[in-house]
Amino acid sequence: ADQLAVLDAVGAERAHVMGGCIGCAHAWNLVKTAPERISAAVCQNPVGIDETNTLGTFYAMFNETMRLARAGGVKAVTAAAMENPLFVMNNGAGPFAPRINADPAFRAEIEALTTEGYVARIIRFRDGMWPATPPYFTVSEEWMRACATPMLILPGQDPFHPTGIAKRIAAEAKAAQYVDVGWALPEKKAETVATVRAFLKANTPG
């Protein structure tokens, strides 16, 4: 809804969308929700679950913030957020770390929670971000196979972004194109940028 509101606010009847990591899941959901608004999608390092990982792979980064809260109280979490608010680098700070760091009123709101109240909020956030609906989180396997919106797939190579998921999308989605692993190498940068631009231009209406 937020993404569609942005398109409405700038007067964009149709647009291309590019997502990285979990942004790919958001892009699929956007295409599913409003296919008439999205002309094409570039999916960089798509997330997903295959034989190389589990839902626990995605849940793991939330475990440290819950452990820290239970061991030292919620103020231990806010102290971690003040030290380093980048959640992916400092899991103990939790996913709300940037706002805790920047917004004293929000920091006080978090510190007013009980430990279990904070843990419950983290679990709700985690389960909302990574719903237990593999392999694509936001769309079904049936939807992906039926999707006719052009997609350019730039595969990842790690547990969060399995190459197998990218290959599966490229093989099953009706209008998907696949760029070989290695697209992010420095010597491939210019070629990758040119490929993305060509894909978007080719799928621009009119």
Backbone as CSV, one residue per row, in Angstrom:
resi,resn,N_x,N_y,N_z,CA_x,CA_y,CA_z,C_x,C_y,C_z
1,ALA,0.822,-1.195,0.000,0.000,0.000,0.000,0.867,1.260,0.000
2,ASP,1.959,1.235,0.779,2.870,2.381,0.802,3.477,2.615,-0.577
3,GLN,3.875,1.535,-1.228,4.520,1.662,-2.534,3.545,2.202,-3.572
4,LEU,2.317,1.731,-3.554,1.311,2.236,-4.479,0.979,3.693,-4.172
5,ALA,0.990,4.063,-2.902,0.729,5.458,-2.535,1.814,6.382,-3.081
6,VAL,3.068,5.898,-3.095,4.154,6.698,-3.670,3.923,6.902,-5.165
7,LEU,3.562,5.830,-5.873,3.277,5.956,-7.304,2.137,6.938,-7.542
8,ASP,1.097,6.857,-6.709,-0.025,7.782,-6.844,0.424,9.221,-6.600
9,ALA,1.255,9.413,-5.581,1.674,10.762,-5.202,2.490,11.441,-6.294
10,VAL,3.267,10.664,-7.038,4.086,11.259,-8.102,3.412,11.180,-9.465
11,GLY,2.187,10.663,-9.483,1.438,10.603,-10.722,1.921,9.550,-11.697
12,ALA,2.485,8.463,-11.187,2.999,7.398,-12.051,1.919,6.334,-12.233
13,GLU,1.337,6.306,-13.418,0.316,5.300,-13.691,0.920,3.903,-13.756
14,ARG,2.112,3.817,-14.375,2.840,2.557,-14.461,4.297,2.828,-14.128
15,ALA,4.992,1.790,-13.677,6.404,1.953,-13.324,7.110,0.614,-13.414
16,HIS,8.415,0.672,-13.521,9.251,-0.489,-13.301,9.589,-0.538,-11.812
17,VAL,9.936,-1.718,-11.318,10.340,-1.846,-9.926,11.595,-2.704,-9.859
18,MET,12.483,-2.352,-8.947,13.683,-3.153,-8.714,13.792,-3.433,-7.223
19,GLY,14.003,-4.698,-6.888,14.143,-5.075,-5.492,15.387,-5.909,-5.285
20,GLY,15.994,-5.760,-4.115,17.143,-6.575,-3.741,16.842,-7.323,-2.458
21,CYS,17.232,-8.596,-2.391,17.025,-9.413,-1.200,15.529,-9.509,-0.898
22,ILE,15.108,-9.075,0.290,13.685,-9.125,0.625,12.878,-8.189,-0.267
23,GLY,13.561,-7.215,-0.886,12.887,-6.326,-1.826,12.293,-7.080,-2.999
24,CYS,12.862,-8.234,-3.338,12.278,-9.065,-4.400,10.915,-9.583,-3.966
25,ALA,10.807,-10.016,-2.716,9.521,-10.487,-2.197,8.504,-9.355,-2.194
26,HIS,8.943,-8.143,-1.861,8.037,-6.989,-1.909,7.620,-6.705,-3.350
27,ALA,8.561,-6.827,-4.282,8.255,-6.577,-5.694,7.223,-7.574,-6.207
28,TRP,7.388,-8.860,-5.858,6.405,-9.866,-6.289,5.031,-9.539,-5.726
29,ASN,4.992,-9.141,-4.470,3.713,-8.813,-3.845,3.071,-7.605,-4.522
30,LEU,3.897,-6.643,-4.919,3.391,-5.463,-5.611,2.807,-5.843,-6.966
31,VAL,3.519,-6.706,-7.691,3.013,-7.174,-8.989,1.707,-7.950,-8.795
32,LYS,1.664,-8.785,-7.760,0.453,-9.562,-7.482,-0.725,-8.645,-7.158
33,THR,-0.469,-7.605,-6.370,-1.524,-6.708,-5.907,-2.025,-5.782,-7.012
34,ALA,-1.099,-5.272,-7.826,-1.471,-4.280,-8.841,-0.716,-4.539,-10.140
35,PRO,-0.997,-5.646,-10.808,-0.236,-5.988,-12.015,-0.336,-4.945,-13.114
36,GLU,-1.429,-4.197,-13.126,-1.599,-3.180,-14.158,-0.696,-1.963,-13.938
37,ARG,-0.090,-1.868,-12.751,0.759,-0.710,-12.440,2.233,-0.976,-12.689
38,ILE,2.632,-2.248,-12.792,4.047,-2.599,-12.880,4.354,-3.179,-14.251
39,SER,5.262,-2.526,-14.977,5.613,-2.960,-16.325,6.646,-4.065,-16.326
40,ALA,7.582,-4.024,-15.382,8.650,-5.016,-15.320,9.295,-4.955,-13.947
41,ALA,9.945,-6.050,-13.562,10.606,-6.121,-12.260,12.021,-6.668,-12.415
42,VAL,12.968,-5.992,-11.780,14.339,-6.494,-11.688,14.509,-7.057,-10.278
43,CYS,14.883,-8.341,-10.181,14.985,-9.026,-8.895,16.447,-9.399,-8.645
44,GLN,17.087,-8.638,-7.760,18.501,-8.825,-7.450,18.644,-9.622,-6.155
45,ASN,19.362,-10.750,-6.206,19.550,-11.608,-5.034,18.213,-12.017,-4.412
46,PRO,17.322,-12.650,-5.184,16.020,-12.996,-4.619,16.125,-13.955,-3.437
47,VAL,15.315,-13.676,-2.427,15.252,-14.541,-1.253,14.339,-15.725,-1.549
48,GLY,14.478,-16.757,-0.744,13.609,-17.907,-0.890,14.138,-19.105,-0.129
49,ILE,13.305,-20.129,-0.052,13.669,-21.345,0.667,13.739,-22.506,-0.318
50,ASP,14.876,-23.176,-0.326,15.039,-24.386,-1.132,15.748,-25.436,-0.298
51,GLU,16.356,-26.421,-0.939,16.998,-27.509,-0.190,18.262,-27.076,0.527
52,THR,18.742,-25.849,0.292,19.994,-25.392,0.898,19.797,-24.618,2.199
53,ASN,18.545,-24.296,2.558,18.312,-23.494,3.755,16.969,-23.866,4.370
54,THR,16.570,-23.146,5.420,15.288,-23.377,6.080,14.728,-22.033,6.521
55,LEU,13.504,-22.048,7.028,12.941,-20.825,7.599,13.812,-20.317,8.737
56,GLY,14.461,-21.244,9.454,15.349,-20.856,10.543,16.518,-20.003,10.095
57,THR,16.938,-20.148,8.845,18.004,-19.300,8.306,17.614,-17.836,8.419
58,PHE,16.343,-17.535,8.149,15.862,-16.160,8.159,15.487,-15.685,9.562
59,TYR,15.133,-16.634,10.420,14.774,-16.287,11.795,16.002,-16.040,12.671
60,ALA,17.136,-16.597,12.284,18.303,-16.626,13.174,18.756,-15.243,13.613
61,MET,18.694,-14.251,12.730,19.228,-12.938,13.082,18.403,-12.258,14.176
62,PHE,17.183,-12.740,14.420,16.352,-12.166,15.473,16.630,-12.804,16.840
63,ASN,17.310,-13.938,16.844,17.515,-14.665,18.092,18.378,-13.893,19.082
64,GLU,19.393,-13.184,18.584,20.322,-12.492,19.477,19.649,-11.334,20.200
65,THR,18.773,-10.605,19.517,18.106,-9.496,20.206,17.181,-10.016,21.300
66,MET,16.530,-11.187,21.062,15.686,-11.766,22.114,16.538,-12.289,23.258
67,ARG,17.680,-12.892,22.934,18.584,-13.379,23.976,19.098,-12.226,24.823
68,LEU,19.494,-11.133,24.141,20.040,-9.980,24.859,18.993,-9.357,25.765
69,ALA,17.756,-9.257,25.276,16.690,-8.683,26.106,16.428,-9.537,27.334
70,ARG,16.444,-10.853,27.161,16.180,-11.739,28.297,17.340,-11.764,29.278
71,ALA,18.542,-11.565,28.776,19.718,-11.597,29.648,19.940,-10.280,30.367
72,GLY,19.710,-9.161,29.672,20.051,-7.858,30.255,18.928,-6.855,30.307
73,GLY,17.717,-7.267,29.926,16.606,-6.336,29.898,16.569,-5.536,28.603
74,VAL,15.458,-4.841,28.405,15.278,-4.098,27.163,16.310,-2.987,27.022
75,LYS,16.782,-2.434,28.146,17.788,-1.370,28.057,19.110,-1.879,27.482
76,ALA,19.376,-3.163,27.608,20.571,-3.725,26.974,20.429,-3.678,25.458
77,VAL,19.201,-3.860,24.981,18.941,-3.774,23.544,19.117,-2.344,23.062
78,THR,18.546,-1.386,23.791,18.673,0.005,23.348,20.120,0.482,23.439
79,ALA,20.866,-0.015,24.423,22.283,0.332,24.495,23.030,-0.197,23.275
80,ALA,22.696,-1.406,22.848,23.315,-1.975,21.650,22.960,-1.155,20.416
81,ALA,21.712,-0.692,20.363,21.280,0.121,19.217,21.998,1.462,19.197
82,MET,22.277,2.029,20.349,22.998,3.304,20.400,24.453,3.127,19.985
83,GLU,24.996,1.929,20.238,26.392,1.652,19.875,26.540,1.417,18.370
84,ASN,25.608,0.652,17.790,25.645,0.368,16.355,24.223,0.036,15.906
85,PRO,23.558,0.945,15.171,22.166,0.739,14.806,21.939,-0.093,13.542
86,LEU,22.996,-0.695,13.015,22.851,-1.496,11.794,22.533,-2.935,12.186
87,PHE,21.267,-3.309,12.073,20.793,-4.600,12.559,21.535,-5.770,11.925
88,VAL,21.806,-5.703,10.624,22.451,-6.839,9.964,23.863,-7.067,10.477
89,MET,24.475,-6.027,11.039,25.821,-6.155,11.592,25.801,-6.340,13.110
90,ASN,24.713,-5.955,13.734,24.612,-5.978,15.191,23.238,-6.529,15.553
91,ASN,23.074,-7.840,15.470,21.768,-8.463,15.665,21.167,-8.171,17.038
92,GLY,22.005,-7.988,18.043,21.498,-7.721,19.378,20.688,-6.445,19.470
93,ALA,20.972,-5.498,18.603,20.271,-4.213,18.617,18.839,-4.313,18.124
94,GLY,18.527,-5.393,17.427,17.162,-5.615,16.961,16.796,-4.828,15.717
95,PRO,15.684,-5.197,15.090,15.297,-4.573,13.830,14.838,-3.127,13.960
96,PHE,14.524,-2.683,15.179,14.095,-1.295,15.377,15.267,-0.374,15.708
97,ALA,16.482,-0.902,15.602,17.670,-0.164,16.047,17.820,1.217,15.422
98,PRO,17.633,1.401,14.119,17.824,2.754,13.564,16.914,3.798,14.212
99,ARG,15.646,3.432,14.448,14.733,4.403,15.062,15.044,4.576,16.547
100,ILE,15.422,3.491,17.220,15.839,3.616,18.622,16.993,4.603,18.726
101,ASN,17.937,4.487,17.807,19.129,5.332,17.818,18.792,6.788,17.538
102,ALA,17.836,7.033,16.644,17.584,8.392,16.157,16.434,9.114,16.858
103,ASP,15.560,8.374,17.546,14.323,8.942,18.064,14.210,8.686,19.571
104,PRO,14.547,9.688,20.400,14.510,9.481,21.864,13.129,9.061,22.370
105,ALA,12.061,9.586,21.786,10.717,9.231,22.252,10.428,7.760,21.971
106,PHE,10.835,7.298,20.796,10.632,5.879,20.472,11.501,5.010,21.360
107,ARG,12.733,5.475,21.635,13.625,4.712,22.522,12.977,4.551,23.899
108,ALA,12.359,5.606,24.401,11.689,5.535,25.698,10.493,4.586,25.637
109,GLU,9.785,4.580,24.501,8.653,3.664,24.335,9.111,2.210,24.392
110,ILE,10.221,1.913,23.743,10.752,0.553,23.762,11.216,0.188,25.166
111,GLU,11.901,1.108,25.844,12.416,0.814,27.185,11.304,0.633,28.205
112,ALA,10.110,1.143,27.892,8.976,0.981,28.802,8.338,-0.405,28.695
113,LEU,8.695,-1.153,27.665,8.152,-2.498,27.507,8.769,-3.458,28.512
114,THR,8.010,-4.456,28.896,8.604,-5.562,29.652,9.468,-6.377,28.690
115,THR,10.330,-7.199,29.249,11.175,-8.042,28.400,10.337,-8.910,27.479
116,GLU,9.324,-9.564,28.041,8.506,-10.436,27.214,7.625,-9.645,26.247
117,GLY,7.267,-8.425,26.623,6.538,-7.571,25.698,7.389,-7.210,24.494
118,TYR,8.664,-6.933,24.753,9.587,-6.646,23.651,9.793,-7.894,22.788
119,VAL,10.002,-9.032,23.421,10.205,-10.278,22.673,8.989,-10.580,21.813
120,ALA,7.781,-10.372,22.353,6.564,-10.615,21.580,6.508,-9.697,20.362
121,ARG,6.947,-8.449,20.524,6.956,-7.512,19.392,7.958,-7.957,18.332
122,ILE,9.105,-8.456,18.775,10.107,-8.948,17.821,9.571,-10.143,17.043
123,ILE,8.881,-11.043,17.728,8.343,-12.229,17.056,7.285,-11.822,16.031
124,ARG,6.417,-10.868,16.387,5.407,-10.401,15.423,6.075,-9.778,14.201
125,PHE,7.109,-8.990,14.445,7.829,-8.358,13.334,8.507,-9.408,12.462
126,ARG,9.207,-10.343,13.114,9.912,-11.410,12.386,8.957,-12.225,11.528
127,ASP,7.833,-12.614,12.122,6.890,-13.455,11.400,6.181,-12.693,10.290
128,GLY,6.066,-11.375,10.450,5.504,-10.560,9.385,6.472,-10.377,8.236
129,MET,7.753,-10.222,8.578,8.773,-10.042,7.548,9.035,-11.343,6.796
130,TRP,9.091,-12.443,7.531,9.388,-13.755,6.937,8.248,-14.716,7.252
131,PRO,7.089,-14.568,6.600,5.971,-15.481,6.883,6.326,-16.915,6.513
132,ALA,5.732,-17.847,7.222,6.041,-19.265,7.019,5.288,-19.788,5.796
133,THR,5.604,-19.211,4.643,4.958,-19.581,3.382,6.025,-19.758,2.307
134,PRO,6.866,-20.792,2.452,7.904,-21.022,1.446,7.291,-21.416,0.110
135,PRO,8.034,-21.245,-1.001,9.430,-20.838,-1.006,9.653,-19.338,-1.187
136,TYR,8.580,-18.567,-1.502,8.786,-17.175,-1.912,8.306,-16.140,-0.896
137,PHE,7.711,-16.578,0.215,7.244,-15.729,1.315,5.975,-14.935,0.986
138,THR,5.973,-14.122,-0.074,4.842,-13.228,-0.307,3.895,-13.706,-1.396
139,VAL,4.326,-14.653,-2.210,3.473,-15.169,-3.291,3.579,-16.688,-3.311
140,SER,2.591,-17.316,-3.919,2.572,-18.772,-3.969,3.360,-19.290,-5.166
141,GLU,3.640,-20.583,-5.135,4.293,-21.222,-6.277,3.418,-21.127,-7.523
142,GLU,2.107,-21.260,-7.333,1.176,-21.182,-8.459,1.200,-19.783,-9.072
143,TRP,1.242,-18.764,-8.213,1.287,-17.392,-8.730,2.566,-17.170,-9.537
144,MET,3.694,-17.630,-9.022,4.960,-17.409,-9.713,4.939,-18.070,-11.095
145,ARG,4.396,-19.268,-11.168,4.336,-19.954,-12.460,3.427,-19.231,-13.452
146,ALA,2.416,-18.546,-12.943,1.456,-17.870,-13.822,1.840,-16.421,-14.126
147,CYS,2.819,-15.892,-13.413,3.160,-14.477,-13.556,3.641,-14.172,-14.968
148,ALA,2.992,-13.206,-15.602,3.357,-12.825,-16.962,4.108,-11.499,-17.019
149,THR,4.337,-10.875,-15.873,5.097,-9.627,-15.841,6.566,-9.932,-16.103
150,PRO,7.201,-9.227,-17.025,8.624,-9.490,-17.281,9.471,-9.299,-16.028
151,MET,10.352,-10.263,-15.780,11.258,-10.198,-14.628,12.683,-10.500,-15.083
152,LEU,13.621,-9.709,-14.603,15.037,-9.985,-14.823,15.603,-10.482,-13.503
153,ILE,16.182,-11.674,-13.501,16.640,-12.315,-12.274,18.161,-12.264,-12.200
154,LEU,18.677,-11.608,-11.143,20.114,-11.537,-10.861,20.366,-12.411,-9.639
155,PRO,20.877,-13.628,-9.794,20.912,-14.597,-8.702,21.911,-14.268,-7.605
156,GLY,21.557,-14.694,-6.390,22.481,-14.633,-5.277,23.248,-15.936,-5.145
157,GLN,24.100,-15.990,-4.103,24.947,-17.178,-3.908,25.181,-17.470,-2.435
158,ASP,24.166,-17.296,-1.598,24.351,-17.532,-0.172,23.049,-18.049,0.416
159,PRO,23.041,-18.445,1.701,21.846,-19.068,2.266,20.584,-18.207,2.216
160,PHE,20.724,-16.891,2.323,19.560,-16.023,2.247,19.052,-15.884,0.808
161,HIS,19.965,-15.992,-0.131,19.640,-15.748,-1.543,20.137,-16.934,-2.379
162,PRO,19.505,-18.085,-2.252,20.021,-19.293,-2.923,19.971,-19.167,-4.449
163,THR,21.042,-19.597,-5.072,21.064,-19.596,-6.534,19.929,-20.448,-7.081
164,GLY,19.604,-21.533,-6.384,18.545,-22.417,-6.840,17.190,-21.742,-6.929
165,ILE,16.909,-20.811,-6.006,15.639,-20.082,-6.047,15.590,-19.205,-7.294
166,ALA,16.689,-18.524,-7.576,16.734,-17.669,-8.768,16.535,-18.501,-10.033
167,LYS,17.197,-19.640,-10.089,17.064,-20.506,-11.266,15.639,-21.049,-11.389
168,ARG,15.022,-21.350,-10.262,13.648,-21.862,-10.313,12.695,-20.809,-10.863
169,ILE,12.828,-19.577,-10.390,11.976,-18.495,-10.897,12.189,-18.318,-12.394
170,ALA,13.459,-18.307,-12.798,13.776,-18.110,-14.211,13.189,-19.223,-15.070
171,ALA,13.135,-20.428,-14.523,12.623,-21.566,-15.279,11.103,-21.611,-15.307
172,GLU,10.448,-21.108,-14.248,9.008,-21.299,-14.121,8.176,-20.075,-14.483
173,ALA,8.640,-18.874,-14.146,7.856,-17.676,-14.450,7.798,-17.477,-15.966
174,LYS,6.651,-17.050,-16.458,6.409,-17.025,-17.899,7.322,-16.063,-18.653
175,ALA,7.681,-14.941,-18.026,8.424,-13.912,-18.754,9.702,-13.526,-18.011
176,ALA,10.371,-14.535,-17.446,11.589,-14.266,-16.675,12.829,-14.445,-17.536
177,GLN,13.804,-13.565,-17.296,15.122,-13.683,-17.914,16.147,-13.844,-16.791
178,TYR,17.207,-14.557,-17.062,18.196,-14.912,-16.038,19.578,-14.418,-16.440
179,VAL,20.253,-13.785,-15.483,21.639,-13.365,-15.682,22.524,-14.332,-14.907
180,ASP,23.582,-14.813,-15.508,24.416,-15.822,-14.863,25.029,-15.329,-13.549
181,VAL,25.263,-16.266,-12.634,26.004,-15.983,-11.407,27.330,-15.319,-11.781
182,GLY,27.713,-14.325,-10.969,28.935,-13.573,-11.268,28.655,-12.178,-11.789
183,TRP,27.361,-11.854,-11.929,26.977,-10.547,-12.454,27.499,-9.388,-11.607
184,ALA,27.772,-9.642,-10.323,28.201,-8.558,-9.427,29.714,-8.362,-9.398
185,LEU,30.468,-9.202,-10.076,31.919,-9.040,-10.083,32.297,-7.693,-10.697
186,PRO,33.350,-7.052,-10.175,33.732,-5.732,-10.700,33.895,-5.707,-12.213
187,GLU,34.486,-6.752,-12.748,34.703,-6.777,-14.201,33.410,-6.986,-14.995
188,LYS,32.323,-7.347,-14.279,31.032,-7.553,-14.937,30.078,-6.368,-14.741
189,LYS,30.492,-5.378,-13.971,29.578,-4.305,-13.583,28.974,-3.596,-14.792
190,ALA,29.807,-3.158,-15.723,29.296,-2.407,-16.870,28.329,-3.254,-17.693
191,GLU,28.653,-4.529,-17.864,27.791,-5.424,-18.633,26.446,-5.624,-17.928
192,THR,26.482,-5.768,-16.594,25.251,-5.956,-15.833,24.367,-4.724,-15.906
193,VAL,24.960,-3.554,-15.729,24.186,-2.313,-15.814,23.544,-2.181,-17.189
194,ALA,24.305,-2.492,-18.227,23.769,-2.416,-19.587,22.623,-3.406,-19.784
195,THR,22.746,-4.595,-19.197,21.687,-5.596,-19.300,20.413,-5.127,-18.623
196,VAL,20.547,-4.562,-17.430,19.378,-4.059,-16.699,18.707,-2.937,-17.486
197,ARG,19.500,-1.998,-17.986,18.930,-0.875,-18.745,18.216,-1.370,-20.004
198,ALA,18.828,-2.293,-20.695,18.224,-2.820,-21.923,16.902,-3.527,-21.604
199,PHE,16.893,-4.295,-20.510,15.661,-4.993,-20.098,14.545,-3.996,-19.797
200,LEU,14.865,-2.949,-19.042,13.838,-1.969,-18.682,13.336,-1.213,-19.917
201,LYS,14.259,-0.815,-20.787,13.845,-0.117,-22.009,12.978,-0.989,-22.883
202,ALA,13.337,-2.280,-22.991,12.569,-3.192,-23.838,11.148,-3.408,-23.308
203,ASN,10.963,-3.187,-22.010,9.656,-3.426,-21.400,8.944,-2.149,-20.975
204,THR,9.392,-1.019,-21.530,8.724,0.246,-21.283,7.592,0.426,-22.286
205,PRO,6.354,0.520,-21.838,5.243,0.663,-22.777,5.404,1.874,-23.684
206,GLY,5.078,1.686,-24.956,5.113,2.797,-25.905,6.496,3.182,-26.337
